[in-house]
Amino acid sequence: VGCPKGVKLDFKRLRCVAGSVLALVRLFEQMCAKYGGPSCGGRPLLPVVFINADVVRGPCYAPRLVGRWSEPLPAAPFLQAVMDALASAKHSSAQDLNVAVSLGWTAGLHVRGGAVLTGKMADDMLAGMPIARAAQERGLLRHIT
């Protein structure tokens, strides 16, 4: 009670990422202009925004069960689209927006016995981290999960 809730944008198609994040940035800028800054009455205008996509095939990947979005999004283009949209924000709006990028693994509807994350899966996930870390150092991201 009284704690702000977060918002999660869970992307399944790469072509939707840039426009959606840009729309979020523009909405936040409009709110800041209306209320005179990134907060109102000491509370942030928007809670943390998690921008999420599955970027690696996970241990329970089963194309026939997952459905039409069975393939993960490519990590580097996903992260670059997010960063480019956030970088377009005026002044310090991107940092005030409180964005966390969240990278995930695809998962099937049923967990198969013995399914584990492999070293290759972990390496594939870590391959996108330099882009995310650079964005965090530039102040575009608050968190990477």
C-alpha positions as CSV (number, residue, x, y, z in Angstrom):
1,V,0.0,0.0,0.0
2,G,1.4,3.4,-1.0
3,C,4.3,1.8,-3.0
4,P,4.5,2.7,-6.6
5,K,4.1,-0.2,-9.0
6,G,6.3,-0.9,-12.0
7,V,5.4,-1.2,-15.6
8,K,6.7,-4.0,-17.8
9,L,6.8,-3.7,-21.6
10,D,7.4,-7.3,-22.9
11,F,8.5,-7.2,-26.5
12,K,8.0,-10.1,-28.9
13,R,8.7,-8.4,-32.2
14,L,11.8,-6.3,-32.9
15,R,10.0,-3.9,-35.2
16,C,7.8,-2.7,-32.2
17,V,10.7,-1.8,-29.9
18,A,12.0,1.6,-31.1
19,G,8.6,3.2,-31.7
20,S,7.2,2.0,-28.4
21,V,10.1,3.2,-26.3
22,L,10.1,6.5,-28.2
23,A,6.4,6.9,-27.4
24,L,7.1,6.3,-23.7
25,V,9.9,8.9,-23.8
26,R,7.6,11.4,-25.4
27,L,4.8,10.7,-23.0
28,F,7.2,11.2,-20.1
29,E,8.5,14.5,-21.5
30,Q,4.9,15.7,-21.9
31,M,4.2,14.8,-18.3
32,C,7.3,16.6,-17.1
33,A,6.3,19.7,-19.0
34,K,2.8,19.6,-17.5
35,Y,3.9,19.1,-13.9
36,G,7.1,21.1,-14.0
37,G,9.6,18.2,-13.6
38,P,10.0,14.5,-13.2
39,S,8.0,14.3,-10.0
40,C,4.8,15.7,-8.5
41,G,4.4,16.2,-4.8
42,G,7.7,14.4,-4.1
43,R,6.6,11.3,-6.0
44,P,7.9,10.3,-9.4
45,L,5.5,10.7,-12.3
46,L,6.2,7.2,-13.5
47,P,7.4,4.2,-11.6
48,V,10.2,2.0,-12.8
49,V,9.7,0.8,-16.4
50,F,11.0,-2.6,-17.2
51,I,11.7,-3.0,-20.9
52,N,11.9,-6.8,-21.5
53,A,12.5,-9.3,-24.3
54,D,13.6,-12.9,-24.5
55,V,16.9,-12.8,-26.3
56,V,18.2,-16.3,-25.8
57,R,16.6,-19.8,-26.3
58,G,16.0,-21.2,-22.9
59,P,16.2,-24.8,-21.6
60,C,12.5,-25.4,-22.1
61,Y,12.3,-24.0,-25.6
62,A,9.7,-26.0,-27.5
63,P,8.6,-24.2,-30.8
64,R,5.4,-26.2,-31.2
65,L,4.3,-25.2,-27.7
66,V,5.4,-21.6,-27.5
67,G,3.5,-20.4,-30.6
68,R,4.2,-18.0,-33.3
69,W,6.7,-15.9,-31.3
70,S,9.0,-18.9,-30.6
71,E,12.2,-17.3,-31.6
72,P,14.0,-14.9,-29.2
73,L,14.7,-11.4,-30.3
74,P,18.3,-10.7,-31.4
75,A,20.0,-9.1,-28.3
76,A,22.1,-6.5,-29.9
77,P,19.4,-5.0,-32.2
78,F,16.9,-5.1,-29.3
79,L,19.3,-3.3,-27.0
80,Q,20.4,-0.8,-29.7
81,A,16.7,0.1,-30.5
82,V,16.0,0.7,-26.8
83,M,19.2,2.8,-26.3
84,D,18.6,4.9,-29.4
85,A,15.0,5.7,-28.3
86,L,16.2,6.6,-24.8
87,A,19.0,8.7,-26.1
88,S,16.5,10.8,-28.0
89,A,15.1,12.1,-24.7
90,K,15.5,15.8,-24.0
91,H,17.9,16.8,-21.2
92,S,18.0,14.3,-18.3
93,S,14.6,12.8,-19.1
94,A,16.0,9.3,-19.8
95,Q,17.6,9.1,-16.3
96,D,14.5,10.5,-14.7
97,L,12.4,7.9,-16.6
98,N,13.8,5.2,-14.4
99,V,14.2,2.4,-17.1
100,A,15.4,-1.1,-16.4
101,V,16.2,-3.3,-19.3
102,S,15.3,-6.9,-18.6
103,L,16.8,-9.7,-20.8
104,G,15.2,-13.2,-20.6
105,W,15.3,-16.7,-22.0
106,T,12.4,-18.2,-24.0
107,A,10.5,-20.8,-22.1
108,G,8.1,-23.5,-23.1
109,L,4.7,-24.1,-21.6
110,H,5.9,-27.2,-19.8
111,V,9.1,-27.6,-18.0
112,R,10.9,-30.8,-19.2
113,G,12.6,-33.0,-16.7
114,G,16.3,-32.3,-16.5
115,A,16.1,-29.0,-18.5
116,V,19.0,-26.7,-17.4
117,L,20.6,-23.5,-18.5
118,T,23.8,-24.3,-20.4
119,G,27.1,-22.4,-20.6
120,K,26.3,-21.5,-24.2
121,M,22.9,-20.0,-23.1
122,A,24.7,-18.0,-20.4
123,D,27.4,-16.8,-22.9
124,D,24.7,-15.8,-25.4
125,M,23.0,-13.8,-22.7
126,L,26.2,-12.1,-21.6
127,A,27.0,-11.1,-25.2
128,G,24.5,-8.3,-24.9
129,M,25.8,-6.9,-21.7
130,P,28.4,-4.5,-23.1
131,I,25.7,-2.5,-24.9
132,A,23.5,-2.4,-21.8
133,R,26.4,-1.4,-19.6
134,A,27.5,1.4,-21.9
135,A,23.9,2.7,-21.8
136,Q,23.9,2.5,-18.0
137,E,27.2,4.4,-17.9
138,R,25.6,7.1,-20.2
139,G,22.7,7.5,-17.7
140,L,20.1,6.0,-20.1
141,L,19.4,3.0,-17.9
142,R,19.0,2.7,-14.1
143,H,19.1,-1.1,-13.9
144,I,19.9,-4.2,-16.0
145,T,18.2,-7.4,-15.0
